[in-house]
Amino acid sequence: MAKCFALMGWSLPVIESMQKSGLPYVVVSFPEFGSYAKEHDIPFVGYKLDEFGSHSNSLELIELLKPFNADVAVPLYEETVEWAGALNSIYRDDPRVLNRAFLFRNKAMMKRKALLGGLRVGLFEEVHSREQVHKFLDRLNEAELQLPGEDDAWFHAKPFAAAGTVGHHFIKSRDDIDRKMSIRDFPCLVESHLSGKEFSCEAFINNGKVRFLNITEYVKLGYSNFIPAGPELEDKREMIQNEVQKMVDIFGIEYGMVHPEFFVSDDGKHLNFGEVACRIPGGHILELCGQAYGFDALLAFVVSHDPNMSDEELDKYFPPRGYMPDKRFGNVMVFPKRGQISRLEIPEELLEEPYYLDNNLVEPMGPQKIGDREGFGNHFGTVNFAGEDPQRMRELLKHYEDVPFYV
């Protein structure tokens, strides 16, 4: 077992899980958190975890962590993936660990590796200007056999290293290129639109094998999801598990948890690879996973990074193999509509709904102006549900996505 886990980034839920477990840990985060950590007896190393690059000094950080006997680094957020990779490459004496971290953080590099390994991906290119985007659309229209006068093929433009949909543009026409994209977006990745049902997996990896696989059903990406997925996805569990293991083998993933997103093809026979991350997913997915399967998914996320943990030791942190819960847990992330809000309104019908669990919405301090969203961040809280019927869960989540809780 690890002598000490270095948690890269600040997350109170993860810290609380580590405290309850009694496992040794130290938090590595920005110095501004130092006073809180000291007040609450949280082992802490203050460090400027700026964007990782040639100027970054992982050897300096290794020295700061030596008094804690840290030997496993765990990335909690997208921006700490390379930092954790740099530390673990030293701890394991394996430089490829850092290379794999770069792979997770560069979507173009990720797609090339997936393509070389045999995963089904869309047409993609790296672009550095709007002119190159127009040329990409020309080639995409040709590949899709579009006839003159027909609508352009759809595609997406994404930053190489941003989490979620930050900086993401969905391009549906040639006019969209000039209207939606600016010089600030370049360089970036462009890739053809993948049709079909999108979903995510949370695959906990030990010694290169999938130890536990969760399938999350997206009702609306960035707004609502539930666990375990409905039968339309769960009936494909064997195919999904095989594809995830194939991805793990291609990327050379040995330890940790990965969060890939796939699309089920329209005929239901194939999975198309979207992308993969190796940090805590958004949407409170691990919290839902823990509620559904009855285990501490955040703690399991941490310990799955430990290369010294045996299968037997790992078993006590996970649900029994093959266990499938009957009840589903889901949530709606609440984003106030753009404009002015002044109060919180909880509908009476919500409080009377049998599937309703609770919410963590708070009354605004006073009138405030709501601006544009950036990616899928800045939600004001969640409304949580639990019940057995997946169709009823979908109906509730879809309905409450549009309810104006803040007015």
N, C-alpha and C positions, 0 to 999 in steps of 0.2 A: 504494500500500500504506500501511497505517496507520503513523504515526510511532511509536506506542507503544500497546499494548493494556493497559487498566486492568482487571485481573481482580478482580471484585467478590465477595469471599469467599475462604476459605482451602481449597485443595485441593492436596495434594502431588502426586497424579498429573498434574493440569493443569500445575502448576509444572514438573514434570520434562519434560513434553512441550514446554513453551515453551523450556526450557533446551536440549534436544536440537535444536530447530528453529533456534535462534539469533535468533529474532524478538524485537524489543524488547517488554518487558512490565514492569508494576509491579503488585504485589498490594496491594489495599485491603482491610484486615480489622481486626479488633479489636486494640487496642494490645498485648494479652497475647501475640500472636504475634511481636512486634517483636524480642525477644531471639533467638529461633530464626532469624528472617529475617536478622538481622545476622550471626549465627554462620555461616550458610550462604550468604552473599552473595546474598540474594534481595532485589531492589528492593522496597521496602515503604513504604506509608503507613498508619500506625495511625489508625483512625477508628472511632468508635462507630456501627456500622451498625444503629442501632435501627430499629424499625418506622417506615416512611416515613409522614410526615404533614405537617400545616401547619407544624410546628415544625422540620422538616428543612431543613438549609441546604446545598443542592447547590452554591451559588456558593462557599461556603467550601471545599468539597471540590475544586471545579475549581481554585481557587488553589493548594491543596496539591499538585495533580497537575501543575501547569505546569512545574516543574523537570524532569519526566520527558517532557515533550512529548506526554502522553497525548491521544489524539483519538478513541479507540473504547473504550467501556465494555462489558464482557462479564459478564452475571449468571451466577454459578455455582450459586446456590441460590435457592429460592423467595423468601426474605426480602430478597434483593438486587435483585429484578426492578425495583422502582420506582426504586431508587437508580441503576441502570444506565440506565433510561429517562430519568430527570431529566438525567443527564450527557449522554446521546446527543442529547437534544432541544436542548441547548446546542451540542454539537459540530456537529450538522447544521443548526442554526437552524430546527428544525421542532418546534413544541410538541406536535404530534400523536403524536410518539414517546412522550412521557410518558403521554398519554391511552391509548395502546395498552398500555403497561405496567400501568396501572390495570385495563384490560380483562382481562389475564391473571391478575390477582390477585383479582378479584371475580367469583366464580362466577355470581352473579345477573346482573351486567352482561354477562358472557360469554355466558350463555344467551340474553339478550335480543338481543344482536347477532347470534348464530347464527340465531335465529328470524327476525329481520328480513331476514337475508340468504338465507334459504331452506334452511338445513340442517334435517335431520329431528331434532327433539329431543322429549323427553317433556313432560308437563304439569309446570309448575314455578311456584313462588311464593316470595316473601320472607315470612318469618314472624317474629313477635316474642314469641310466647307459645305455650304448649301448647294454649290455646283455639283459636288460629288454625290450629294443626296439625290439630286435630280437624275444623275446618271445611274445611280443604284435603282431608282424607280423605273427607269427605262429597261434595265436588265430584268427587274422583277416582273414587269408587265409582259416582257417577251417570254419569260419562263412560265408565266401563268397563261400564255396563249391568248392574251387580251386582244380583241379586235378594235380597230379604229372606232372611236365614239363610245366605247364601253367605259365604265368607271375604272379608275385606277385601282390596282391591287393595294390592299392595306398593309401598313408596316408600322413598326415602333422604332423610336429613337431613344436611346438610354445612355446615361453617363456610364463610364467604365466601372466606377467604384462606389456609386451611391446606393444606399439601402432602400429597399422597397421601391416606390414609384417616384422618389424625389428626382426631379428633372426629366421625367418620362413624358414623351409626347406620342400620342396615338395619331398617326398620319393616315388620313382616308382619301386624300386627293393631292394633286400637284400643288394646288393653291395653298394647302395646309403647310407645305414645306416653308414657303416664304412668310406665311402668316403666323405660324407657331414657333418656328425656330429662329434663334438669333445667334450672333457670333459667340455668345457666352456658352452655347451648348457644345462647342467643338473643342477637341476631338470627342467623338462618341461612337457608339455601336448602333447600327441600323439592322433590323432583322424583320423578316416577313411575319405577318400575323398568323398565329397558330389558332385554328378554329377548334371547337370542341370544349368539353367540360374541364375547367381548370381546378386543380386541387393541390394540396401540399402534403408532404410526409415529414414526420419527425423520426429520423432513424438514428438510434443510439448504437454506436459502433464500438466493438471491443476486439482487438487483434484482427482487424480487417473484416469482421463478420457482423452482420446486422443482429444485434442482441434483442432489440425491441423496436417494433415499427408501429407508429401511430399514423392514421390517415385522417386528415382534417378536411371536412367538406366546406368549401367556400360557398356561402349563399350569395354574397356580393363582396368581391375582393376589396379589402380595406375597410369594410363596414361590418360584416357579420360572418360568423362561421360556427360550426358545431362539431363535437367529438363524442363518440365515434361517428364516422360518416354513415350515410344511409346505405341501403343494400345495393344501390346502383354502383357504388364504389367498393364497398366491402366485399361484394361478390367477386370482384377482380383482385382481391388481396394477393393471391398467389402470383398473378402476373405483375402486380405492382412491386411485391417483395423481390421478385427476380430482377426486375428492371433497376430497382434501387441497389441491389447487390452488384449488378453489372456496373452501375455508375460508381459505386465504392471501389470496385476493382480497377476501373479505368483511371480514376483520379488518385489511386493509391492511398485512400483514406484508411488509417489504422485505428485511430481512437477519437473519441469525441461524439458529438451529435451533429448531424447535417440536416438541413431543412430544404430539400429540393421541391420544386414545383413542376408539375407535369400537366399535360393536356391529354384527355382521352380522345382518340380520333373519332370522327363522326360515326364510323361503323362500329366503334366499340372494341376493335380488335388490336389496336396499337396504342402505345404511349409516346407522345412527343415531349422531349425534354425542353423545359423552359429555362431554369437556372437553379443554382444551389447556393446556400449560405451555410456557414458553420458557427453561427452564434445563436443567442436566444431569439426565436422568431417573434414578430409582432403579433398584434391581435390577441394578446394574453393567451396564446395557444397552449403553452406549457401549464398554465394554471387550469385551463379546461381539461387538458389531458390528465393532470393529477386528480382532479375531481372525478372524472369518468372512471379511471382505472384504479383509483384508490392508492396512490403512492405519491411521494414528493418528487415531481418531475424536474424541478429545479435542482434538487440535490442529485438526482440521477444524471442530469446534464453535466454537473461538475465532475462526479466520480467516473463518468465514462471516459474522461480524458486521461485517466491514470493507467499508464502502460504496465504498472506493477501489480494491478489488481487481478486476481484469478477469477475464473468464471463463477466459482462457488462464492467468493466474497461479493461479486457483483450481483448475484441472485437476490440478496436481501434488500437491494435497493429498487427492484423492479417487481411488477405484478407477476404472478405465476405464468409460465409459458403457455400460450394458447388461450389465455383468459380473454373473454369478450364481454364487456358490460352490457346490460339491457338498457340502462338509462343513458340518455344523451344530454350533454351539457353544451349550451351555446351562449353567445353573447352578441349584443349590438353595441358598436362603438358610436357614441353620440357626438356628432359634429354640429354645433349651432349653424344655422343658415347665415350667410353673409349679411351684414347690416347691424342693426342695434338690438341688443338684448338687455333686459332688466330683471327678469325673474325666472325661476324654475317652475314648471308645471308638470306634475306627474298625473297622467290620466287615471281616472277611477277604474276604467276597464282593465288597465294593467294590473292594478292591485288585486282585482278579482280573478285574474287569469290563473288557473291551476298550475301552469308550467312556470309561472313567474317565481324567481328565487329572491333577488334583491337588486339593488343598484348602488353605485357609489357617486351619484351625481350630487353636486353641492350648489347651494343657492349663490348666485353671483353677489359680490360685495356691493355692487351698485350697477348703474347703467354702463355698458361697455360696447365698443365697436368691434365687430368681427370682420376680419380681413379674409384674404384668400388662403386656402389650404396649401401646405407644402408637403407633397407626397401624402402619406397616410398618417402624419403626425398630428399633434395638437388636438386630439379628441378630449372632450371634457369629462369623460367617464364612460362606464359601461352599464348596460342593463342585462341582467343574467337570467337564464332560463334553464330548466331541466325537465325532461320527460322522455317517454319511451318511443313515441311516434315520430319518425323523422319527417314525415310530410307536415305534421302539425308544427314541428319545430321550424321548418322552412317558412311556413305561412306566417308565423309569429315574427321571425327575424325580418322577413321582407316588409311586413307591415310597420314594425317599429323603426325601421331604417328611415322612414319618411315622417315619423311623428315629431313635431316641433317641441321638444322638451324645454327649450329655452326660447322665450318670447320677449 
